[in-house]
Amino acid sequence: MKLRCIIDTSSCICLSNAEFSQKTLLAHFKNFADIGYCKEVSIELRDHKDKNLPSFLFDRRSKIKTTKFSMDQYEIRMLSKVLPSRKAKGNKGEIDNFLLSVDQSYHIKLGPIIFLTDDNSAVKGVLADWLKCSA
């Protein structure tokens, strides 16, 4: 069974632009992980189709839904508010991906899950305390 990897938009772009042995790093990564993301990241990826992203990222099966609670309910429980979609300089994609990772880990119990982000403002911001608790 492959690992589950929850990935954000900027990580997809970075891994698609880096190559090793004539393949992108994202293509190598896909060999050992099922790559998925939340609804917000799927919207962001659609906006970045011009960035030479591989077609497998746009497979509708890559968009993963939460199972225990809706994403809005998770946001209310963790942040006391629902985050607006597409807010400039917002971290909704990273936060929703993290909440999706928690949902997948604790409610589906798939096994190891990789949460991949390269967004320093998200990791040093709202996710900083959460990552310590989930490690």
N, C-alpha and C positions, 0 to 999 in steps of 0.2 A: 504494500500500500504506500502511495506517495504521501509526502508531507503536505499539509495545507499551508499555503502562503497567502496572507492578506497584504496586499501591496497598494501603495498610493500612486498618484499620477506622476509626480516628479521622479519617483524611483523608477517607474516604467520607462520614462523618457531617458533618464541617465543610463539605465542598463541596456536600452536599445541602441544607444549611441556608442557604447563601449564594446570592443570586439576582442575575442580570443580564439585562436585557431580558425579564423575565417567565419566565425559565428558570433552573433551578439551575445553578451552575457545573459540577457533575458532568455534567449533561446536555449542556452546551456542550462539555466536555472529551471526552465520548464521541463527538462528531462527528469528531474527528481522531485518536483513539487507541482501540485495543482494550484495554479495562480487564480486568485479571486479577489473581489473587492466589494465594497458597499455601493448602494445606489448613487450616492453623491460622487464617488470616484468614477462611476460609469458615465455620469454627465460630464465630468471634467475630461475624461478620455475622449469622449465624442468631440469636445471642443479642440482637441489636440491631434486630430486625425492627420493633419498636415506635417506632423513631426516624424514621419516614417515609422510609426509603431507597427509591430507585427499584427497580422490579421487575427491570430488566435486570441489576442486580448479583447477583441470585440465579440467573441462568442457569448451569446446570451447566458450560457451556463456559468460564465465567470462572475456574473453579478449574483452575490449571495445575499439571501434574506436572513434576518434574525429569526429565531424559533421561539424563544420564551416570551419576549416582549417586543413590541414594535420599536423602531429606532427612536421615535419621538418619546416613548415611555422610558427608554434607557437614558436619553438626554435629560429628561426631567428628573429622573432618579439620581443621575450623576452630576448634573450641572444646575439643576433647578430651573431650567428653561429649555425650550426647543430652539436649536440653532437655525438661523436663516440660511437657505440654500443660496449658493453663488455669491456670498458676501465677499467683497474685495478684501484681500489680506486675511481672510478667515481661515480657520483650521477645521472646518466641518468634515472634510474628507478624511483627514487623519484621525479626528476624534471618533467619527462614525466607524472607521475601520478598526480602531482599538475596541470600541464597544462590540463590534461584530466578532472580533477575536475572543473577547470575554464570553460572549454568547456561545460561540462554537466550542470553546474549551470547557465551559462549565455545564452547558445544557445538552450538547450533543455528545461530548466526550470523545472526540475523534482521535485524540492522541496529541502529539506535539503539533503546535501551530507556530509558524513564523509570522511575526508582525514586522513588516518592512516599511520604514519611512526614512527619508533623508531630510525631513523638514525640521531644522534646528529650532525654530520658534515654537513648534508644537511640542517637541520633546522637552525643551527647557521651560515651556509654559504649562499649560493645563495638564499635559500628559506626564509631567515629571513625577508627581506623587503617585499616580496610578501605576506607572511602570515599576516603581519600587515595590509596590504591593503585589504585583502580579508575577514578579520574577521568582 
